Amino acid sequence: MRFFSKALYLYLLLILSTSLPVQAETLLTPDIYRLSREAHNILANAKLSDGSLIGEERAKTLVYPLIPDELIDLVVKRGYLSGFAAGCGLDWEKGFFLPTMSFVHQKHKDYNDFQFAYVGMLHGLSMGEAEKSLEKTPCDDALKKKLISDSAVGK
């Protein structure tokens, strides 16, 4: 019996949990909640659409959470997929990041610049965490093939 790498196991867990129906009152897992709070805590460093930073003073006025739990959950999971893709040498930006941001912009046209900046920050933190996990368990062929088939580039 072949054992899955840790990265492939995490990837499959993300895919399976993403395909489950979303309940009306989603409770964030501890890891996703932690990442969502970390993103909020460093929001002052997030870039707005004009390239400027939010800044400390403005960030203090932004109340957590800036987006619904369901979207936090989706962005963190897509950030993990981007991190796995980057760790496997794939085009994470075209495959996962840009489609995620496009989805958020299409679905949430009423969001302000701060909310979109938060989404980008949350995605980046999640991506970084996934990339770190691949330092211990490098990308294998099974994970790479799965990422390619699930990315926007692979379709």
N, C-alpha and C positions, 0 to 999 in steps of 0.2 A: 504494500500500500504506500503510495506516494504522499508525503506530508506537504501541506501548503506552506509557503513562506508566510511570515507574519504580515507582510505588506499585502499579499494576495488575500489573506484572511480578512484583514481590515477593509480592503476594497470590496470584497463580496458582501461583507456585513453592511457597508454603506449602501451598496446597490439594492440589497434586499430590503433594508429599512426605508429607502427612498421610494420603493415601489409599493409599500403598504399604504392603505388609505389613511389620510390625515384626519385625526379626530378634531372635533371643534375646539377642545381645550387641550392643546398639546403642551405637555410638560417637557422642558428641555432636559436632556441628560446632563449630568454634572460636568462632563468635558465640554459640551457645547455651551452650557451656561458660562463656564469659566472663560472660554474664548470670547463669548459675546461681551462679558464684562471687561476683559482685557482690551478689546477693541474700543469700547466706550472710554476706558480710562486713558487711552493714548490718542483719542480723537483729535486733540489739538494738533497733532502731526499729520493729519489726513489732508489730502489736497482736494480743493474744490475744482469745479469744472474750468475755472479761469486760471488754474495753476497755483493760486495762493493757498496758504495753509489756513485751517480753521482758527488756530491760535488758542492760547490758554483761556483768555477772558471769555471768548465766545463758547468754547467747549464746556465751560462751567455752567452755562445756561441751558445746555442740551440735556434733557431728562431721559434717563434710561427707562425702557427700551425705545429706541428710535424707530424700530420696525417690528412687526408682529413676530411671535415665536416661530410660526411656520416658515417665515422667510429666513429668519436667523438659522434655523435648522437646515434649510436648503442651501444657503450660502456657505455654511461651514462644511457641509458634505461636498459641495462642488469645489471648495477650496482644497479639501483633502485630495480629491481626484486630480486637481491641477498639480498639487505637490507630488503625487505619485507619477503623473505624466512627466513632470520636469525631471524627477529622479530617474526616470527610464529613458531620458533623452528625447522625449516627444515634444511636439509643439503644444504646450499647455495653454498658451494664450489663445490660439485659434481653436483648439479642441475643447476647452472648458471655460476659460475666463470670459472671453468675448461673448460666447453664447449665453452665459449666465447673466452678464450685465445687460445684454440685449433683452433677455427675458424680463429682468427686473424693470427696465425702462418701459417695455411694452405693457407689462401688467400693472405697473404703478406709476402712471403718468402724472399723478398728483403729488408725487414725492418731491421734496425740496432738495437742494444741492447738498445739504448736510446729511440727509438720509442716504443719498447715493454715495457720498464720501465714506459713510459708515459701512456700507455694503462692501466697498472696495477694501477698506481696512480689515474688515472681518474676513474677507476672502484671503487676503494676504497673510494674516496670522495663521489661518487654518492651513494654508498651503505650506508655510514654513514648518509647521509642526509635522506634516506628512513627509516633507523632504528629510527632516531629521530622523524619522522612523526608518527611512531607507538607508541611512548611514550604517545601521546595525545589520539590516537584512537587505542586501542589494536587490534591485529589480530582477526578476526572472522572466523567462520567455512567456509564461502563462499570464502573468500580470500585464506585460507589455501588449500582448495580443488582445486581452480583454479591454484595456484602456483604448487601444486603437479602434476596436469595434464599437465602443460606447461614446467615443468622442464625435464632435461635429465634423472633424476632418475625415474620420473613418467612414462616414456615411455618404 
